[in-house]
């Protein structure tokens, strides 16, 4: 436990930020997971729709500084490549 007043405040701030970031992470992780499940099932149209939602969630996480720019770019690129691959098969 911290002794100083400023350290106690920093702990409260950190706790609030952690809760907020956890919500944002949950949103983009579930969107990415849904996209991957659609790809695994071979549902092209559903995968394309969930890709849009995943990209939106990833961009929101970037905007809120939960993820870094390159991480978001990498995740979006890989998801897009996977969706494109199954779309070209059909």
Secondary structure by P-SEA (a helix, b strand, c coil): ccccaaaaaaaaaaaaaaaaaaaaaaaaaaaaaaaaaaaaaccaaaaaaaaaaaaaaaaaaaaaccccaaaaaaaaaaaaaaaaaaaaac
